[in-house]
Amino acid sequence: MLPLTTERLVIRPFQLEDAPFILRLLNEPSFIEHIADKGVRTLEQAAAYLESGPLASYAAHGHGLWLVAHGQTGTAMGMCGLIKRDTLPEVDLGYAFLPEFWGLGYALEAAEACVAYGAGLGLKGLLAIVSPGNSASLRLLEKAGFLPTGRQELTPGDPVEVLRKDLGKP
């Protein structure tokens, strides 16, 4: 049940008021390099991204990308959650954090909470996709129990590494 809480984090659904945070996160050079350039350059575009992305996913699937905030300060640090893509056979785990929160274990803590949430939904497994060369993300997913399954092109000319974690459901 959302919000999810961990020792250090609160993971909650996005709201339109989170547009300033999304504007910053989606324009981080690391986000553009390793995930995608979403073309979000204004607060209005950030709000539209939230409406057509996470908020639409909540309505359609009951899950999506969620805001990850520091449990004590409430500072928005990143996003993490479960995404249903038409191009993948199973739900996948997605995440992105602002650089100042890298290397502190927050992404792994959020990922593990979201994996547990997925298991609670009865999912039999979760996928994760990673840009080739994003070794930090590969290490994080391996720590979370994901195993490599190979490469796939989600869009022509854009191969990604695909990993999977079995959630032990029949």
C-alpha positions in Angstrom: 0.0 0.0 0.0 1.3 3.4 -0.9 3.1 5.3 0.4 5.9 2.8 0.9 8.3 3.6 3.7 11.7 2.2 4.4 14.3 3.0 7.0 15.3 6.2 5.3 12.7 6.8 2.5 9.1 7.6 1.7 8.0 6.5 -1.7 4.7 8.0 -2.8 2.7 8.7 -6.0 3.6 11.8 -7.9 1.4 14.8 -7.8 1.2 17.7 -10.3 2.9 19.9 -7.6 6.1 17.7 -8.2 6.6 19.3 -11.6 9.6 21.5 -10.5 11.4 18.3 -9.3 10.6 16.4 -12.5 11.8 19.3 -14.6 15.2 19.1 -12.9 15.5 15.3 -12.8 14.6 14.9 -16.5 17.1 17.5 -17.5 20.1 16.0 -15.6 22.8 15.1 -18.1 22.9 11.6 -16.6 19.2 11.1 -17.1 19.4 12.2 -20.7 22.5 10.0 -21.3 21.3 6.8 -19.6 17.5 7.0 -19.9 16.3 9.4 -22.6 15.8 13.0 -23.5 12.1 13.4 -22.8 12.1 17.0 -24.3 10.7 18.4 -21.0 12.0 22.0 -20.7 9.3 23.9 -18.9 7.1 23.5 -15.9 4.1 23.1 -18.1 5.9 20.3 -20.0 6.9 18.7 -16.7 3.2 18.7 -15.5 2.2 17.2 -18.9 4.8 14.5 -18.5 3.4 13.7 -15.0 -0.2 13.5 -16.4 0.6 11.4 -19.4 3.2 9.2 -17.6 3.1 8.4 -13.9 -0.5 9.6 -13.3 -1.9 7.8 -16.4 0.0 4.7 -15.4 -1.6 4.7 -11.9 -5.0 4.9 -13.4 -4.4 2.2 -16.1 -2.3 -0.2 -14.1 -2.4 0.7 -10.4 1.3 1.4 -10.4 3.9 3.5 -12.1 7.0 5.6 -11.2 6.7 7.1 -7.8 8.6 10.0 -6.1 11.3 9.0 -3.7 11.8 11.4 -0.8 14.0 11.5 2.3 12.0 10.1 5.2 13.0 12.8 7.7 13.4 15.9 5.5 10.9 15.2 2.7 13.5 16.3 0.2 12.7 14.8 -3.3 15.7 12.7 -4.3 14.5 10.6 -7.3 11.9 8.3 -8.7 11.4 4.6 -8.6 8.6 2.3 -9.5 6.9 -0.3 -11.6 6.3 0.4 -15.3 4.1 -1.6 -17.8 5.5 -1.1 -21.2 3.9 -2.4 -24.4 7.4 -3.4 -25.6 8.2 -5.8 -22.7 6.4 -9.0 -21.7 6.5 -8.2 -18.0 6.4 -5.1 -15.7 9.8 -3.5 -15.2 11.5 -1.7 -12.4 12.6 1.9 -13.3 14.5 4.4 -11.3 16.5 7.7 -11.5 18.0 9.8 -8.8 19.6 13.2 -8.7 23.4 13.0 -8.7 23.8 14.3 -5.2 22.0 11.2 -3.9 24.1 8.6 -5.8 26.4 6.2 -3.9 24.5 6.4 -0.6 22.3 3.3 -1.0 19.1 5.2 -1.6 18.4 3.8 -5.1 18.9 0.2 -3.8 16.7 0.8 -0.8 14.0 2.2 -3.1 14.4 -0.6 -5.7 14.1 -3.3 -3.0 10.9 -1.6 -1.6 9.4 -1.5 -5.1 10.3 -5.1 -5.9 8.6 -6.2 -2.6 5.6 -4.1 -3.7 5.5 -5.9 -7.0 5.7 -9.3 -5.3 2.7 -8.2 -3.2 0.8 -7.5 -6.4 1.3 -11.1 -7.3 3.7 -10.5 -10.2 5.8 -13.6 -11.0 8.8 -11.6 -12.0 10.1 -8.1 -12.8 12.4 -6.9 -15.6 14.8 -4.1 -15.6 16.4 -2.3 -18.6 19.7 -0.6 -18.6 21.6 1.4 -21.2 24.8 -0.4 -22.3 27.7 0.9 -20.4 25.7 2.0 -17.3 27.8 -0.2 -15.0 26.5 1.5 -11.8 22.9 0.6 -12.6 23.9 -2.9 -13.6 25.7 -3.4 -10.2 22.7 -2.0 -8.3 20.3 -4.4 -10.1 22.6 -7.3 -9.4 22.6 -6.4 -5.7 18.8 -6.4 -5.8 18.8 -9.9 -7.2 18.3 -9.2 -10.9 20.0 -11.5 -13.4 21.0 -10.6 -17.0 18.9 -12.1 -19.8 20.5 -10.5 -22.8 20.0 -7.4 -25.0 16.9 -6.1 -26.7 16.0 -3.2 -28.9 13.0 -1.4 -27.4 13.3 1.1 -30.3 15.2 0.5 -33.5 19.0 1.2 -33.1 18.7 1.6 -29.3 19.7 -1.7 -27.6 19.4 -2.1 -23.8 20.5 -4.7 -21.4 17.5 -6.6 -20.0 17.6 -8.2 -16.5 15.0 -10.2 -14.6 14.2 -11.0 -11.1 12.0 -14.0 -10.3 9.5 -13.1 -7.6 8.7 -16.8 -6.9 5.1 -16.7 -7.9 3.7 -19.7 -9.8 
